[in-house]
Amino acid sequence: MTSTGQARAVTIAGGAFDVERIRKDFPALQFQVRGKPLVYLDSAATSQKPQAVIDALRAYYETGNANVHRGVHYLSEKATDAYERARTRIQRFLNAADPGEIVFVRGTTEGINLVAACYGRQRVGAGDEVIVSGLEHHSNIVPWQMLCAEKGAVLRVVPLDDHGDIVLEAYERLLGPRTRLVAMAHVSNALGTVNPVKQIIALAHAQGVPVLLDGAQAAPHLPVDVRDLDCEFYVFSGHKTFGPTGIGVLYGKADWLERMPPYQGGGDMIRSVTFEKTEYNVVPYKFEAGTPHIAGAVGLGAALDYLDEVGLARIAAYEHGLIAHGVAALTAVPGLRLVGTPRERGSVLSFVLDGVHAHDVGTILDQEGIAVRAGHHCAMPVMRRFDVPATTRASLAFYNTHRELDALAAGLARVREVFG
Ligand SMILES: Cc1ncc(COP(=O)(O)O)c(C=O)c1O
């Protein structure tokens, strides 16, 4: 449904990838910024939203708003139905075995904190170990650090090589009888590294160790199949996946979720309450205390429908070419060094420009209408590993074009001029 009556580009299911038509689905991409057409290269921070998502949110609030699971009236049934349909939509998106394996959370960060609190508190003790890698976002470091501090456990870190790939032999050596969990990014937000996750999981399973994958930078770009991956937990954020902010997903294998105690207490997560004892609800509701972000779930469902129409395999193929073009365009800029040259790169290009601070690069590009991110990207250990205070990061989505990457390279050449 489109309130504007605008034809949606994604009706083109097959055929060539028509990025110009797809761009028309994203109102934010039609704007001018500082008198120039917006070149949005900050999708790893948050993605822009297609009209279909905006329409779904609006329709929900206009004609379907009520609280879920508690009402007997028409609107409550409608909202519950929409919320549970969104869960089933996400189950299909991840190829999970059952909708009960899909827990709605606020985002990747909350999903990881949930597993740290519920699985971690129950299963991690003094002297036990949790393995992360050197390329993690702070969201996949700090919750484990907090858990380890509380339990007297140890955080083990898989090192990175000079390309920004994890050192698999070191990982293998770190796995041992005290390892209680491996928590790793599927794709790095700071370097673009696509981790060899199937290998990471197989090696962990060989030692009976469960694996959590942080899919924040993977779900918007690659088809994810949790049954094929065989991971115990997978998390991602709605707002990076073309959906609303404030909604995210924790996938957990049913038997793991069932064995975990709940995270927060409150409404909806209970079956019965007396002052003496509370019986908890079944999964996933056991982990969804309080009124959930119903509109967010509906909006995320609409985003996944949209992605399905475009086709994630086609998106991945298009982005592959886009990234190759971006690498070539940036490498041609004098004085530019890519930070991270991994074997397989996701849709992230991190770089430093000789003698110019990343914030200055970002500020000058902004004058050209080009939106990039400058800083540590919530991955300070990555900055330390590559001995840089910060990088400039251009992050792409399927609505970006080769022309925009050329504009980025031209903008960077201007930055060089300004700084002599
Ligand atoms: C790899 C990775 N993990 C976790 C997060 C945290 O996501 P959120 O802030 O949506 O919870 C991000 C956000 O940039 C990320 O890139």
The ligand as a Gaussian input file, in Angstrom:
#p B3LYP/6-31G(d) Opt

LIG

0 1
 C       28.364000      -4.974000      14.061000
 C       27.432000      -4.184000      14.937000
 N       26.995000      -4.722000      16.083000
 C       26.145000      -4.083000      16.883000
 C       25.679000      -2.828000      16.578000
 C       24.711000      -2.157000      17.493000
 O       23.484000      -2.021000      16.848000
 P       22.285000      -1.241000      17.543000
 O       22.848000       0.105000      17.931000
 O       21.245000      -1.146000      16.492000
 O       21.867000      -2.031000      18.726000
 C       26.130000      -2.203000      15.411000
 C       25.727000      -0.831000      15.096000
 O       26.399000      -0.121000      14.375000
 C       27.013000      -2.911000      14.564000
 O       27.449000      -2.369000      13.420000

